[in-house]
Amino acid sequence: MRVALFLTCVNDTLYPDTGRAVVKLLTRLGVEVDFPMGQTCCGQAHYNTGYRRQAEPLAEHFSDVFREYEAIVTPSGSCGAMVRELYPRMGERARAEGRGDALARTVAPVVPKTYELTEFLVDVLGVTDVGAYYPHTVTYHPTCHGLRGLGLGDRPRRLLQAVKGLELRQLPGAEECCGFGGTFAVKNSDVSAAMGADKVRNAESTGADVLCAADNSCLMHLGGTMARLRTRLRPVHIAEILASTEDDPAVVEGTSA
């Protein structure tokens, strides 16, 4: 199966190891992974900040870059939800405004074949045990876009539960938002910081070594909070856990291997 990796702006700029982990994991599972060099921002930052019209050319470009692939896999629930939920909404809005159906027709081919990583593994490849090894205690935060937008449900937890050596601990208040919300964290910084602190304290109460999520934007917010609170927790993307094996184990800073 030939798929395209949609890495996203945040990962490309700040967390390239997550992209490498996705390629390593999918290749191990027999998937041919391409990285289309023409990919750019999906337009989520523009759309969520109120610049809907400015997001439209980015949606069109995304479709042009990815339309020929069998599947598009992204290690980001928020960007996955942008394509799956909001691209069709943008097309319908353009049509309702009398601007025709060109945008809706352009984005239609990519919407149903865009997958967040964990749903691609479980729903398309049909696997939960990916042969991973990760001898650490982990608690999982279900991010808002993955939980409410894409409806990931228990897919990430099922994948984590199958990882050899991993002890998964339940996160109190797991379904509460971490407070990031993109520009929300800038415009409402005090509220955002308080929500992040609540999430980190809940995670710390589990005694886990690692706070895991499927979206690095939320982990970036929580990682900064962890640093300010001087907690022993470490933020780790689920792709990096699933890519870890006994022959090539991931190393978590501040914990014993």
Salt bridges, closest charged atoms under 4 A:
ASP17 OD1 - ARG20 NH1 2.56
ASP34 OD2 - ARG2 NE 2.82
GLU56 OE2 - ARG52 NH1 3.80
GLU56 OE2 - ARG99 NH2 2.82
ASP64 OD1 - ARG67 NH2 3.93
GLU92 OE2 - ARG95 NH1 2.47
GLU97 OE2 - ARG52 NH2 2.63
GLU97 OE1 - ARG53 NH2 3.34
GLU97 OE2 - ARG93 NE 3.22
GLU97 OE1 - ARG99 NH2 2.98
ASP101 OD1 - ARG105 NE 3.07
GLU119 OE2 - ARG84 NH1 2.56
ASP123 OD2 - ARG155 NH2 3.07
ASP154 OD1 - ARG158 NH1 3.74
GLU167 OE2 - ARG169 NE 2.95
ASP198 OD1 - ARG201 NH1 3.84
ASP209 OD1 - ARG232 NH2 2.70
GLU246 OE2 - LYS164 NZ 2.92
ASP248 OD2 - LYS24 NZ 2.76
